Amino acid sequence: MSYTINEQNAERQQLLAQILNPVAERILEGAGIAHGGRCLDLGCGQGHRMRMLAERLDPIECVGVDFDAALVAYARAHEGNRQGVRFETGNAMELEFEDDSFDMVFVRNLLVHLPDPQAAVSEMMRMVKPGGKVIAYEPDFAFDAGDPDSLGLTQMTKVWRGMFAHPLVGRTLANRFAKAGAIVEPGGELPIERGLRPMRRTYRMTLEAMKDGIPAKGIESMEEYEAHLEELKRLEGDAETVLYKFPDSWVVATKPER
Ligand SMILES: C[S@@+](CC[C@H](N)C(=O)[O-])C[C@H]1O[C@@H](n2cnc3c(N)ncnc32)[C@H](O)[C@@H]1O
């Protein structure tokens, strides 16, 4: 999927932050992360979550890393960045930070994209201090559904599964981190929406953002794609259909003290 900075993608990322940040805040609260440490956000994108982390945790330093230099430049230029917040380019599967150098590492919606999610899990466990925590928050594209049911939603499951490298990564988080030596606490949530709320708009915008990939990968023909998009446009203005989004899954992984 393209994360290019344009007006539509900027709006989609802001909507996603609006939907996902409150969940992330609850996870942080439950994890009991101490204030004033060093934190790292991998795959930070436009930096919306980094700013939220910095706001909540009042860290000495908060580093955001993303593969995409244009996103890093965009995140750096944001006027809402607090002191101690910095962004740099890097590859989550191979990083240059020292061992045991962060109190908290956060990752969201990144492992689902990576060719080797376990390499990123090992990197996160390497960089977090003993007693420190990694929070990984990823999708699990188990299903999407509605009441009444809508092809716009059920077809999304097929699209996610075809487009992402590890579409069922959510359910694997706890075992991946346990394998890397962490003490794990898994969690999850099934978001449900009724009314003209942001989730239905993000479905439509996300399908549009994936326009080039879907027919090219043979997930939908161009005709099917257009019909799918039309149904999501209809759903965007339909307040009564209840939307069941795919589950969100997370793990709070603590590095054991030596
Ligand atoms: C779906 S976006 C998630 C953005 C943000 N984490 C959030 O939850 O809003 C995935 C991000 O991961 C970045 N990314 C993809 N592969 C990466 C890699 N190997 N290392 C670091 N970042 C990567 C992309 O550039 C993109 O910004």
Ligand as a Chemical Component Dictionary entry (heavy atoms), coordinates in Angstrom:
data_LIG
# 
_chem_comp.id                   LIG 
_chem_comp.type                 NON-POLYMER 
_chem_comp.pdbx_formal_charge   0 
_chem_comp.three_letter_code    LIG 
# 
loop_
_chem_comp_atom.comp_id 
_chem_comp_atom.atom_id 
_chem_comp_atom.alt_atom_id 
_chem_comp_atom.type_symbol 
_chem_comp_atom.charge 
_chem_comp_atom.model_Cartn_x 
_chem_comp_atom.model_Cartn_y 
_chem_comp_atom.model_Cartn_z 
_chem_comp_atom.pdbx_ordinal 
LIG C1  C1  C 0  0.292  1.198  8.280  1  
LIG S1  S1  S 1  1.568  2.335  8.491  2  
LIG C2  C2  C 0  1.423  2.519  10.245 3  
LIG C3  C3  C 0  1.807  3.882  10.712 4  
LIG C4  C4  C 0  1.724  4.027  12.236 5  
LIG N1  N1  N 0  2.533  3.020  12.877 6  
LIG C5  C5  C 0  0.312  3.953  12.730 7  
LIG O1  O1  O 0  -0.059 2.980  13.376 8  
LIG O2  O2  O -1 -0.445 4.897  12.465 9  
LIG C6  C6  C 0  3.025  1.345  8.334  10 
LIG C7  C7  C 0  4.297  2.177  8.399  11 
LIG O3  O3  O 0  5.407  1.281  8.462  12 
LIG C8  C8  C 0  6.458  1.793  7.642  13 
LIG N2  N2  N 0  7.344  0.673  7.297  14 
LIG C9  C9  C 0  7.133  -0.341 6.429  15 
LIG N3  N3  N 0  8.181  -1.192 6.417  16 
LIG C10 C10 C 0  9.080  -0.710 7.320  17 
LIG C11 C11 C 0  10.349 -1.155 7.796  18 
LIG N4  N4  N 0  10.919 -2.273 7.325  19 
LIG N5  N5  N 0  10.974 -0.429 8.741  20 
LIG C12 C12 C 0  10.417 0.699  9.244  21 
LIG N6  N6  N 0  9.219  1.171  8.847  22 
LIG C13 C13 C 0  8.555  0.485  7.889  23 
LIG C14 C14 C 0  5.720  2.409  6.463  24 
LIG O4  O4  O 0  6.532  3.342  5.790  25 
LIG C15 C15 C 0  4.518  3.042  7.169  26 
LIG O5  O5  O 0  4.788  4.344  7.603  27 
# 
loop_
_chem_comp_bond.comp_id 
_chem_comp_bond.atom_id_1 
_chem_comp_bond.atom_id_2 
_chem_comp_bond.value_order 
_chem_comp_bond.pdbx_ordinal 
LIG C1  S1  SING 1  
LIG S1  C2  SING 2  
LIG S1  C6  SING 3  
LIG C2  C3  SING 4  
LIG C3  C4  SING 5  
LIG C4  N1  SING 6  
LIG C4  C5  SING 7  
LIG C5  O1  DOUB 8  
LIG C5  O2  SING 9  
LIG C6  C7  SING 10 
LIG C7  O3  SING 11 
LIG C7  C15 SING 12 
LIG O3  C8  SING 13 
LIG C8  N2  SING 14 
LIG C8  C14 SING 15 
LIG N2  C9  SING 16 
LIG N2  C13 SING 17 
LIG C9  N3  DOUB 18 
LIG N3  C10 SING 19 
LIG C10 C11 SING 20 
LIG C10 C13 DOUB 21 
LIG C11 N4  SING 22 
LIG C11 N5  DOUB 23 
LIG N5  C12 SING 24 
LIG C12 N6  DOUB 25 
LIG N6  C13 SING 26 
LIG C14 O4  SING 27 
LIG C14 C15 SING 28 
LIG C15 O5  SING 29 
# 
